[in-house]
Amino acid sequence: GRRPVTVSQANRAISRAMPFVVPSAMALGILLPGIVGRLVPAVPAVFFVVVFAGSAALRLTSIRDVLRRPAPLLAILAILHTVMPVLAWAVARAGFAAHPDIAEGVILEFLAPTASAGFAWISICGGSTPLGLVAVFADTVLSPVFIPLGVRVFIGSNVAISTSSLAWDMAVMILIPGVLAVLVNEASGGRCGRRAGPWLEIVVKLGILLVILASATRIAPLVRTLNPLLAVVTAVMFLVSAAGYLLGWAAGRAMRRDRGDVVAMIYGSGMRNINAGAVIAAAFFPEATMFPVIISTLFQQVTAALFALVIRKYLPESPEPDDG
């Protein structure tokens, strides 16, 4: 008879399907916001589980290695907070000078810290989860400095941004589950990560799909009210966002990093914490400024899924799994 499908085989099959399932999940959330919107309150809890599951194979030694050789981490931070804001500023000035509120939104999106969801995609694509986790931790800690400074330099507003709620959200969704997972794996001598790894990787993928479904409901009204100007803004945001992924890839290749680091640099440099950008836009800027930030939700996960396909083609995984 036929041999039963193993957990590892099921995990690989789900990984291969993710780039196609993600756009479908986005479409479902946009088309049925009333029904799918019931998932929204569960997002923080789901994300806690996603990060815990994705971090369960980490050891303290792997995190220490990232900090001992910080060049990839510093490259991610430089792309996030220097190269991409300059690019966004140039695009906003050239393309939306007649619409200053929208121009500010274009820039603001690329002042936000790296996205915690990027960690899940790094895990899905077999990248370096220690580098991904440390990048999210570091950028979260540095956000109270980077965001107000970026706003002052690139937008010019003297905005006094309270980042305490952002820091708390990031601590609950990233820091606490990540630390707990590492401690559990350390206490088991690494056995927890090895034995439960394939199951936990499936949990990561299913969890991120639930997060995407719930997030898509927020942009349903925006998608229904798209006019030509807003459609152009959406296309520009997509192209500038894709540049972040490509810059991370180019930096990883230029630095001759291994596959795991390159994948972590692609997602660490490309994905943004849109919630952080939206909170700042809502608190300190006109309503039009929120559009470029919120509309990025429309394609951020789709872009991540597209890059997963490109990574699979041009950065294939070796047969032997990498322990990070």
N, C-alpha and C positions, 0 to 999 in steps of 0.2 A: 504493500500500500504506500500511499504518499507520506513522506516524512512531515511531521508537524512544523509549522513556521516557528522559528525561534524568536525570542524577544529582540535580539540584535537585528535579525532580518526585518522584523516589523518596524523597528526603529529606523533602519535605513530606507525602507519604503516610504515611511511618513516624511523623512527628510527630503526625499526626491519629489514628493507631492507638494511640499510646502509652498514653493513659488507659484503653483497654480491654485492652491486652496486659498491663499491669502487674498488675492483680488476678489474671489468669490465671497469670502467673509466680509470684505469691505462693502461689496455691492449689497449683500444681505442686510447689513447694518443700516445702509443708506435708504434702502427700499422699505424696510420694516422697523423704523425707529421706535414705534410704540411698543412693539413686542420685544425686540432685542434690547431696548433701553432698560428693561428690568434687570439686566446683567450689570449695569453701571455701578451700583453700590458694592458689588462683589470684587471690583477691579483691584483695590489695594490688597485684599486678602489673597486673590489669585496671584498677584505679582510677588507677594511674600513667598508663596509656595514655589513660583517659577525660579526666583533667585536662590532659594534654599536648595531646590533640586539641581539647579545648574552649578551650584558651588560645592555640592556634596563630594566631589572627587578631588577638591583642592586640598593641598597640604600647606602648612606654614612655610615650608622650605621653598615651594614654588612662588609664593607671594614675595618672600625675601629675595629670591633671585631677580624678580622684576625690579625691586627697589635698588638692588646692587648694580644692575645694568639698566639705568633709567632712560637710555637714548630713545627707544620706541615710545615710551610714555611721554617724554618731553616733546617728541615730534607730533604726537596726537594733540597735545595741549597747544603747541604752536600753530598747527593747522586750524584748530577750533577757534582760537582767540586772537590770532593775528592775520593769517592768510585769508581765511573765509570772511571775516568782517570787512577786510579791505576790499575783497572781491564784491561782496554784497553792497558796500558803500558805492563802489564805482558803477555797478549795474543800476542801483537806485538813482544815482545822480544822472546817468545817461538816459535811462528809460522812463523815469517817473518824476522828472523835475516839475512838471505841471501839477502833480498830485503829491504834495509833500507828506500828507498823512500816510498814504500808501508806501511812499519811499521809506518812511521811518519804520513801517512794519516789516518791509523787506530786510532792512538792516537788523532790526530787533530779533528776528528769527535766528540770525546767525551770531547773536551774542549769547543765546541760551546755552547752558551746559550740555554735554553729551547725554544721549538718551539712555536710560536704564534698560529700555527694550533692546538696545544694541547688544547688551550682554547675552540676551536670549539668542539673537541671530549668530553671534560668535560661537555659542555652544552648538547651534544647529549646523553650522558650516564647519565644525571641527577646528575652530580657531583656538588661540591661547586664552582660556578663561581666566587665568591669573592676571594677565595683562589687561583684559577687558574689565575685570572687577576692580583692579587698582585704578584704572583710568576713570571709572565712574566715581569711585571714592574720592580720588584726588580732585576731580573737577567739581564735585559737590562741595567739598571743603573750601575750594578756592572761589566758588561762585559769588560769595559776598564781596569779593575784591574785583573779580573780572567783570561782572555784569554792570555795576555802577560806573566803573572806569570806561568800559566799552560804550555805554550810553553817552557819557560825557564827551568822549573823543569822537565818536562817529555820528552821533545825533545832535549833541550840543546842549541837551537839556541837563540842568543840574538836578537830577532826580535822586532823592534820598530813598533808596529801595530797602525795605525791610525784608530780609531774606530768611528770617527765622522760620516761617511756616514752610518755605521751600526746603530748608535744611532738615526740618523735622520729617517732612514727607519722604525725603531721600533716605534719611536714617531708618525709617520704618520699612520702606520698600526695598532698600539695598543693603545698608550697613548691618542692621540687626540680623536678617536672615542669612546674609553672607558669612558673618562672624559665627553664628550658631552652627551653620553647616560645616565650616572649617573645624570648629571645636569638636563636633560629633565625629568627623572623619579622623581627626587627630587621636581622639579617645579610643577609637577602634583600631588604631595603627594602620589606617588606610583601607581596612577591609570593607567598611561601609561603602565607600566610593566605588571600589572594585566590584562588589557583589550586586549592589543596587543600581550601578551606573546606567545600563541600558533602559531599565524601567524609569529611572529619574529623567533620562533624556526624553522619553516619550511624554512624561509629565510636563517638561519644559515646553514642548511643541504644542501640546493641547492647551496649556495655560496661555501661551502667547496668542493662540487663535481666539480664545475667549476675550482677551484684552482688546484685540483688534476689532472683534465684533462689537464690543461695547463702545469703543472709541469712535467707530464709524457713525454711530447714531448722532454724535454731536455736530457733524458737518452736513447732515441731511438738509437742514434749511439753507445752508450756503450753496449747496449743489443745485437746489431748485431755483435760486435767485441769480445764477451766473449771467452776467451781461458781457459784451465783448471786452471791456476793460478788465473785468475781473478774470475772464478766461485767459487774457494775456498775462496777468499777474500770476495766475496758477502755473502757466507754462514756464514763465521765467523762474519761479520758485523751484520748479522741478529741475530745471537745467542747472541752476546754481547749487542746489542740493546734491545733484549727481556729481558735481565737481568736487565736493568734499570727499566722497567715496574714492574718486579717482586719485585725488591728492594723497590720501592715506595709502592707497595701493602703490603709487609712484614712490612715496617716501620709504615704504617698507622694502621695495625692490632696490632703491638707491642705497639703502643701508645694509643690503644683503642679509636681511632677516629671514628666518625660516618661515615655512608656510603658516604655522600657527600665529606667529607675530603679525605677518602681513594681513591675515584675515581679521585679527583684532584691530589692526590699524585702519583697515577699510571701514569697519563699522563704527569704531571709536571716533573717527574723523568725520564720518558721513551723517550719523543720526543725531538728532537734537531733542532735548527735553521740551517738547512743544507746550506742555502744561506750564512750565516755568515762564516761557515767553508770553503765553496767553494771560497769565496772572499779572505780569508786569504791564502788558499792553492795556489790560482792563483797568488797572489801578491808576496809570499815569498818562495815558495817551487817548486821543479821540477814537471813536468806534471804528473808523475806517482803517486805523492802524492794526486792528486785530485781524483783519481779513487775511493778509499774507501769512500771518502766524498760524491761525486756525486752519486755513486751507491746506497748509503743509501736512496736516493729519491725513488728508485725502490720499496723498501719494507716498508718504514716508515709508509705510509698511510695504507698499507695492514696489517702491524703489529698492528696499531691502531685499525683497523676494527676487527681483530681477538680478540684483548683484549676486544673489545666491546661485542663480543659474550660470552667470558669467564665471563665478569662482569655481563652480563644479567643472566647467569646461577648461578653464585656463590654469586653475590651481587644484588639480585633482588630488584627493587624499591618497596617501600611501596605503597599501593593504594592511599594514600593522597600525593599530590605533596609537595615537600619541598621548602619553600620560601627562603632557604639559610640563 
